[in-house]
Amino acid sequence: MRQHNNLQTEFAPIFKPKAIAVIGATSGQVLLYNAANLFIKTLLDFGYDGKLYAVGKSGGEIKGVKIYPGVEDIPDEVDYVTVAIPNRFIPQLTEECGRKGVKFMHLFVSGFGEIADKAGNELQDEMLRIARKYNIRIIGPNCMGVYCPGSKLTMGMNFSSTPGDVGLLAQSGGQCIMGIREANQRGIYFSKAISYGNAADINECDLIEYMAGDDETKIITAYIEGTTDGPRLFRVLKEAAAKKPVIIFKCAATDGGTQAAASHTSAIAGSNLTWDSLMLQTNVIRVDSVKEMFDVVTVLKRCPEPKSLNTLVVGHGGGTCVQTSDDCCKAGLKMPVLPERLRKALMEIYITDAGNIFKNPLDINPFMGPEKAIKAFTAVADWDETDIIVFQISPEQDPLVPPEFRYKVETGTFMELAKRSAKPAVVIFNMNTVSTIDDLPEESFKQLIDSGLAVFPSTDRAALALKRVYLYYQRHH
């Protein structure tokens, strides 16, 4: 059994490799149809500035990178290889990598322990036997690999090059990629992310333990289908969650999902109740989707700790404000009624409550002037019976106001109010699925995110994230 004493040192070449070799490259195929060539192009486009080598039988070059016939023909040391060749060649390649002194093999290729096939399991066992002989660590098989913007390392096209402080580990390559894209669109950036597939060698326990001790990672997120070492997972989760927030999307929560996980990554899914108990005991935040995972991260990063679930809703549009209030209550937030003294203060600003709601929700019209909106919010901002403020923006509900003007006024007004809040504040920005107003919705959404606010596309997602974070802090204290 492997020892796990110094993962910070041992795993350094995974996220900061000095030299990468990509196995399976060819100069004769169209780029789109060769995974190794695409890995090389993606690394070059991302600006990877370590040594990059290609290995393949064709010779020649790809994107200016010389293709060597074998890994042992590379003249320099190589500490990390990405492998995109048929699985039957992997044992021989592992032997060659061992003689070369390679430290890590990332196996993009599949067809090992995840398939219900004796030959696949035997192939995986043979690969692991050789890897252990040379002390090579295996990432995968059947995975996308590593993304670390701080070292200009990526597995996918068009990922942000901005380093952040969120770590992500995912058994699924697709979920990992969707998570990165979802987070980047929300203004959330990564210290490192890794898709680890079948976990034939390096597994979720190793990666959680590593990220718990990683100073660059302040929040750990994970997509996990199952584990083969429950006791160790319990221990590393408990230790990690005592240091920093840990958020897990545990998939395979149904019978159908469990069967799919077994054939996807050979994961032993376990019962849903067991996982619920595990995460409750270790103070891990459990979520039900990748989107929800980064909803929670958004609240953790962009809001102070909520002291209670008492919530004030502020927005424009009676029906939309009522629906926002309903969604908050359905998620478990509480909606106290605005006291008479504050309602009188609002009446002094607006003269009448005709066309407005002054109870909670607070429906105020930004087109009556931002000065009035600021006065109204200032009057209720310190109300001691609420500890969360939800701002609701729906620019497309006003049919008689020119689009550019209504987006500018509504977005600008409520953004200013939210930035003035000393309490946890989230902004709900409602967009139609298909907009006919050029890029105004997307530009406004990005404007809100770039201002540093916690922005959500729907109330139910924001409210659920707020509740999960509140309960996390309550257990943590």
C-alpha positions in Angstrom: 0.0 0.0 0.0 1.3 3.5 -0.9 2.2 6.0 1.8 0.6 9.4 1.7 3.0 11.4 3.8 4.2 14.2 1.5 1.7 14.8 -1.3 2.6 18.5 -1.6 6.0 17.6 -2.8 5.1 14.4 -4.7 2.2 16.0 -6.6 4.1 19.2 -7.6 4.9 17.9 -11.1 1.2 17.2 -11.8 0.3 20.9 -11.6 3.7 22.5 -12.4 5.4 20.1 -14.8 8.7 21.2 -16.2 8.5 19.0 -19.3 5.4 17.3 -20.9 5.4 14.7 -23.6 2.1 14.0 -25.5 1.9 10.4 -26.8 0.0 9.6 -30.0 0.8 12.7 -32.1 0.9 12.5 -35.9 1.8 14.9 -38.6 -0.4 13.2 -41.1 -3.9 13.5 -39.7 -6.4 16.4 -39.7 -6.0 18.1 -36.3 -9.6 17.6 -35.3 -9.4 13.8 -35.4 -6.3 13.3 -33.3 -6.6 13.8 -29.5 -2.9 14.0 -28.9 -2.6 16.7 -31.6 -5.4 18.6 -29.9 -3.8 18.4 -26.5 -0.6 19.9 -28.0 -2.5 22.7 -29.8 -4.4 23.5 -26.6 -1.3 23.7 -24.5 0.4 26.0 -27.1 -2.6 28.2 -27.4 -2.8 28.6 -23.6 0.8 29.7 -23.5 2.4 26.7 -21.7 6.0 27.7 -21.3 7.6 24.5 -20.1 9.3 22.0 -22.5 6.7 20.3 -24.7 7.4 17.2 -26.7 5.4 15.0 -29.1 5.7 11.3 -29.6 4.3 9.3 -32.5 5.3 6.9 -35.3 4.8 9.4 -38.1 7.8 11.6 -37.4 7.8 15.2 -38.7 6.2 17.8 -36.5 2.9 19.1 -35.3 2.3 22.9 -34.7 6.1 23.3 -34.8 6.7 20.6 -32.2 9.0 17.8 -33.3 7.5 14.3 -33.1 9.9 11.7 -31.7 9.3 8.0 -32.4 9.4 7.0 -28.8 9.5 8.6 -25.3 13.0 7.3 -24.7 14.1 9.2 -27.8 13.4 12.5 -26.2 16.8 14.0 -25.4 15.8 15.8 -22.1 14.1 14.7 -18.9 10.3 14.4 -19.0 8.2 14.4 -15.7 4.7 14.2 -17.1 3.1 12.5 -20.1 -0.3 12.7 -21.6 -1.3 9.4 -23.4 -3.8 9.2 -26.3 -3.0 5.8 -27.9 -5.0 2.5 -27.9 -5.1 0.8 -24.5 -3.3 -2.3 -25.7 -0.1 -0.4 -26.0 -0.2 1.0 -22.5 1.8 -1.6 -20.6 4.7 -1.3 -23.0 4.5 2.5 -22.9 4.5 2.4 -19.1 7.7 0.3 -19.2 9.3 2.9 -21.5 8.2 5.8 -19.4 9.7 4.0 -16.3 13.0 3.7 -18.0 12.8 7.3 -19.0 12.2 8.5 -15.4 8.7 9.8 -16.0 6.9 10.7 -12.7 3.3 11.0 -13.9 1.2 9.4 -16.7 -2.1 11.0 -17.6 -4.2 8.4 -19.5 -6.8 10.0 -21.7 -7.4 6.5 -23.2 -10.1 4.3 -21.8 -10.9 0.5 -21.8 -9.6 -0.6 -18.4 -11.3 -1.3 -15.1 -14.4 0.7 -16.0 -15.6 -1.9 -18.4 -17.2 -5.2 -17.4 -14.5 -7.1 -19.1 -11.8 -9.4 -17.8 -9.3 -8.2 -20.4 -9.8 -4.6 -19.3 -9.1 -5.4 -15.7 -6.1 -7.5 -16.5 -4.7 -4.7 -18.6 -5.2 -2.2 -15.8 -3.5 -4.6 -13.3 -0.5 -5.1 -15.6 -0.2 -1.3 -16.2 -0.3 -0.7 -12.4 2.3 -3.4 -11.7 4.8 -1.8 -14.1 4.0 1.7 -12.9 4.7 0.7 -9.2 7.9 -1.0 -10.2 9.2 2.4 -11.5 7.2 4.6 -8.9 5.1 6.2 -11.7 1.8 7.7 -10.5 -1.2 7.3 -12.8 -3.9 9.9 -13.5 -6.9 8.1 -14.9 -7.4 6.1 -17.1 -10.3 7.6 -18.9 -9.9 11.3 -18.0 -9.1 14.8 -19.3 -6.2 15.6 -17.1 -5.1 18.9 -15.5 -5.9 22.6 -15.6 -3.7 25.0 -13.6 -3.7 28.6 -15.0 -0.9 29.6 -12.7 1.5 27.3 -14.5 -0.2 27.8 -17.9 -1.4 24.3 -18.0 -4.8 23.4 -19.5 -6.9 20.4 -20.7 -9.5 22.5 -22.6 -9.9 25.3 -25.1 -10.9 28.8 -24.0 -10.5 28.3 -20.3 -9.6 31.5 -18.4 -5.9 32.1 -17.8 -6.6 34.0 -14.6 -5.4 32.1 -11.5 -7.8 31.9 -8.6 -8.2 30.1 -5.2 -10.8 27.4 -6.0 -9.7 23.7 -6.4 -11.7 21.2 -8.4 -11.4 17.4 -8.6 -13.8 15.4 -10.8 -14.1 11.8 -11.7 -15.9 12.9 -14.9 -14.0 14.8 -17.6 -17.2 16.3 -18.9 -18.4 17.5 -15.5 -14.9 18.9 -14.8 -15.0 20.9 -18.1 -18.6 22.2 -17.5 -17.6 23.1 -14.0 -14.7 25.2 -15.1 -16.7 26.9 -17.8 -19.6 27.6 -15.4 -17.3 29.0 -12.8 -15.3 31.2 -15.2 -18.6 32.7 -16.4 -19.5 33.6 -12.8 -16.1 35.3 -12.2 -14.7 32.3 -10.2 -11.2 31.2 -11.0 -9.1 28.2 -10.2 -5.9 27.4 -8.4 -6.0 24.0 -10.0 -8.5 21.5 -11.4 -8.1 17.8 -12.3 -10.2 15.2 -14.0 -9.1 11.8 -12.5 -11.4 9.3 -14.2 -11.2 5.6 -13.1 -8.9 6.5 -10.2 -6.8 3.3 -10.8 -4.0 4.9 -8.8 -4.4 8.6 -7.8 -7.9 8.9 -6.3 -10.3 11.4 -4.6 -8.7 10.8 -1.2 -5.2 11.7 -2.5 -6.5 14.8 -4.3 -8.6 16.1 -1.3 -5.7 15.6 1.0 -3.4 17.4 -1.4 -5.8 20.4 -1.9 -6.4 20.6 1.9 -2.6 21.3 2.3 -2.3 23.5 -0.8 -1.9 27.2 0.2 -3.1 28.3 -3.2 -6.5 26.6 -2.7 -9.0 28.3 -0.3 -12.1 26.3 -1.3 -12.3 22.7 -2.5 -15.0 21.5 -4.9 -15.4 17.9 -6.1 -17.5 15.7 -8.4 -17.4 12.2 -7.1 -19.2 9.1 -8.3 -17.9 6.7 -5.7 -14.9 5.5 -3.6 -13.0 2.3 -2.9 -11.7 3.5 0.5 -14.5 4.8 2.7 -12.5 5.1 6.0 -9.7 7.1 4.4 -12.2 9.3 2.6 -14.0 10.1 5.9 -10.6 11.0 7.5 -9.4 13.3 4.7 -12.7 15.0 4.3 -12.9 15.7 8.1 -9.3 17.1 8.0 -9.9 19.2 4.9 -13.2 20.6 6.0 -11.6 21.7 9.3 -9.3 23.9 7.2 -11.4 25.2 4.4 -14.9 24.8 2.8 -15.4 21.6 0.9 -18.3 21.3 -1.5 -19.1 17.9 -3.2 -21.5 17.0 -5.9 -22.0 13.3 -5.2 -23.5 11.8 -8.3 -24.9 8.3 -8.7 -27.5 9.0 -6.0 -30.1 6.7 -7.6 -30.1 3.1 -8.7 -29.8 4.1 -12.4 -27.0 6.5 -11.6 -25.2 3.9 -9.6 -25.2 1.5 -12.5 -24.0 4.2 -14.9 -21.2 5.2 -12.6 -19.9 1.6 -12.4 -19.6 1.5 -16.2 -18.3 5.0 -16.5 -15.4 5.0 -14.0 -15.8 1.7 -12.2 -16.8 3.7 -9.1 -18.4 1.9 -6.1 -21.2 4.4 -5.5 -22.5 3.4 -2.1 -25.9 4.2 -0.7 -27.3 7.8 -0.8 -28.0 7.7 2.9 -24.4 6.7 3.7 -23.0 9.6 1.7 -25.4 12.0 3.3 -24.2 10.8 6.7 -20.6 11.0 5.7 -20.9 14.6 4.5 -22.9 15.7 7.5 -20.4 14.2 9.9 -17.4 15.9 8.1 -19.2 19.3 7.6 -19.0 19.0 3.8 -21.5 20.9 1.8 -23.4 18.5 -0.5 -24.9 19.8 -3.7 -26.9 18.2 -6.5 -25.3 19.7 -9.6 -22.2 21.4 -10.9 -24.1 24.6 -11.3 -25.3 24.4 -7.7 -21.7 23.7 -6.6 -20.6 27.1 -8.0 -23.7 28.8 -6.7 -22.4 27.9 -3.2 -18.9 29.0 -4.1 -20.3 32.4 -5.2 -21.9 32.9 -1.8 -18.8 31.8 0.1 -16.5 34.1 -1.9 -18.8 37.2 -2.4 -20.9 37.4 0.7 -20.1 37.8 4.4 -21.4 35.1 6.7 -25.2 35.3 7.1 -26.3 35.6 10.7 -29.8 34.2 10.1 -32.1 33.2 7.2 -34.2 36.3 7.6 -34.4 37.9 4.2 -35.5 41.2 2.7 -36.4 41.1 -1.1 -35.8 44.4 -3.0 -36.8 44.7 -6.7 -39.0 46.1 -9.4 -42.2 44.6 -10.6 -45.0 43.4 -8.3 -45.5 40.0 -9.7 -41.7 39.3 -10.0 -41.1 40.4 -6.5 -43.9 38.1 -5.2 -42.5 35.2 -7.1 -39.0 36.0 -5.7 -40.5 35.9 -2.2 -42.2 32.6 -2.9 -38.9 31.1 -4.2 -37.0 32.3 -1.1 -39.5 30.8 1.3 -39.7 27.5 -0.6 -35.9 27.2 -0.2 -36.1 27.8 3.5 -35.4 31.5 3.8 -37.7 33.6 6.1 -39.5 36.7 5.1 -40.5 39.0 8.1 -43.0 41.7 7.4 -41.6 45.3 7.3 -42.7 47.2 10.5 -45.0 50.2 10.3 -42.3 52.7 11.1 -40.2 51.7 8.1 -43.3 51.7 5.8 -44.0 55.2 6.9 -40.4 56.2 6.1 -40.9 54.8 2.6 -44.2 56.6 2.2 -42.4 59.9 3.0 -40.0 59.2 0.1 -42.6 57.9 -2.5 -45.7 59.8 -1.2 -47.9 56.8 -2.1 -47.6 53.1 -2.3 -49.6 52.9 -5.5 -47.6 50.8 -7.9 -45.2 49.8 -5.2 -45.0 47.2 -2.4 -43.7 48.4 1.0 -44.0 45.2 3.1 -41.4 42.7 2.1 -40.8 42.3 -0.7 -40.0 45.9 -1.2 -41.0 46.9 -4.8 -39.5 50.2 -5.8 -39.4 51.8 -9.3 -35.9 52.7 -10.4 -37.3 54.9 -13.2 -38.5 57.4 -10.6 -34.9 58.3 -10.1 -31.9 56.5 -8.5 -31.9 59.1 -5.7 -35.2 57.9 -4.4 -34.2 54.2 -4.7 -31.1 54.9 -2.7 -33.0 56.8 0.0 -35.6 54.0 0.2 -32.9 51.3 0.6 -31.0 53.3 3.1 -34.2 53.5 5.2 -34.5 49.8 5.5 -30.9 48.6 5.1 -30.2 48.4 8.8 -33.5 46.7 9.8 -32.4 44.4 12.5 -34.9 41.7 11.7 -33.2 40.8 8.4 -29.7 39.5 7.7 -29.8 38.7 4.0 -30.9 41.0 1.1 -32.0 39.6 -2.2 -32.1 42.1 -5.1 -34.3 41.1 -8.1 -33.6 42.7 -11.5 -35.9 41.9 -14.5 -35.2 44.5 -17.2 -37.2 42.8 -19.9 -40.6 43.1 -18.1 -40.9 46.8 -19.0 -42.4 47.0 -22.5 -42.7 50.8 -22.8 -39.1 51.8 -21.9 -36.3 51.6 -24.6 -34.1 48.6 -24.0 -30.8 50.4 -23.7 -32.3 52.8 -21.1 -34.1 50.2 -19.0 -31.0 47.9 -18.8 -28.8 50.8 -17.9 -31.2 52.2 -15.2 -32.2 48.9 -13.6 -28.8 47.3 -13.6 -27.0 50.4 -12.5 -29.5 51.3 -9.7 -29.7 47.8 -8.1 -26.0 47.3 -8.5 -25.4 50.5 -6.5 -27.9 49.4 -3.8 -26.3 45.9 -3.5 -22.8 47.4 -3.2 -24.0 49.6 -0.3 -25.2 46.6 1.7 -23.2 45.5 4.7 -25.2 42.4 4.9 -25.0 39.3 2.6 -26.5 40.5 -0.7 -27.2 38.5 -3.8 -28.5 39.8 -7.1 -31.0 37.9 -9.2 -30.7 38.8 -12.8 -33.6 37.4 -14.8 -32.9 36.9 -18.5 -35.1 35.3 -21.2 -33.7 32.1 -22.7 -33.5 33.8 -26.1 -33.1 37.6 -26.1 -33.9 39.8 -29.1 -32.0 42.8 -27.6 -28.5 42.2 -29.0 -26.0 41.5 -26.2 -27.6 43.8 -23.5 -28.6 40.9 -21.1 -25.2 39.2 -21.2 -23.3 42.5 -20.9 -25.4 43.5 -17.9 -24.9 40.2 -16.3 -21.1 40.5 -16.8 -21.2 44.0 -15.5 -22.8 42.8 -12.2 -20.3 40.0 -11.8 -17.3 42.3 -12.6 -18.5 44.6 -9.8 -17.8 41.8 -7.3 -21.4 41.0 -6.5 -22.9 37.5 -6.0 -25.1 37.2 -9.1 -27.5 34.4 -9.9 -29.8 33.7 -12.9 -32.7 32.6 -10.7 -34.0 33.1 -7.2 -34.3 29.4 -6.3 -30.6 28.8 -7.0 -29.6 31.8 -5.0 -31.8 31.0 -2.0 -30.7 27.3 -1.9 -27.0 28.4 -2.0 -27.6 30.9 0.8 -29.3 28.3 3.0 -26.5 25.7 2.4 -23.9 28.3 3.3 -25.8 29.4 6.4 -26.1 25.8 7.7 -22.4 25.2 6.9 -21.4 28.1 9.1 -23.7 27.0 11.9 -22.1 23.5 11.9 -18.6 25.0 11.6 -18.8 27.2 14.7 
